[in-house]
Amino acid sequence: MSKMSDTIMRHGKAQRIALTLNGRERSGYSEPRELLSDFIRHELGATGTHVGCEHGVCGACTVQVDGVAARSCLMLAVQAEGRRIDTVEGLAPDQTLGDLQQAFQRHHALQCGFCTAGILMSCADYLRRVPDPSEQQVREMLSGHICRCTGYTPIVAAVLDVAARRRAEASTKEVEHA
């Protein structure tokens, strides 16, 4: 039995949801009350999005909706219709680590890894909006995430490292174009 048939038989009100997931057009079936986090994981197979508290407090389920960090446990799948959803899998579409992921590795900014996907998605969004953050600003941004392993210090170091490297790269490009 297909997932769609199984969903319809179990719930009766499933509807097709079409969205762009990590740059690819995708669709699946969801009942009206299904959370985006569950839809992404179970219907679309993007299991990098973790579900922790299911109340929007821990941040483990953070994805980007149309480029903005959002808690997928606080959004219904039907609200994602026609939108662009990016998950941690989208940070490395070619199976190589992006600069943020490399910095997390370099600074030992993860241990158990449960919170890491959500933190990476928030950090990626934040660094796009605030390319030169202070340590305090990074800590404030991270205050919306619960990490029980790292003590946050290596995460802050990784984010500041990426910001500095990106600024240096941008200034090198400016010099080359001058």
Secondary structure, 3 states (H helix, E strand, C coil): CCHHHHHHHHHCCCEEEEEEECCEEEEEEECCCCEHHHHHHHHCCCCCCCCCCCCCCCCCCEEEECCEEEEHHHCEHHHHCCCEEECHHHHCCCCCCCHHHHHHHHCCCCCCCCCHHHHHHHHHHHHHHCCCCCHHHHHHHHCCCCCCCCCCHHHHHHHHHHHHHHHHHHHHHHHHHC
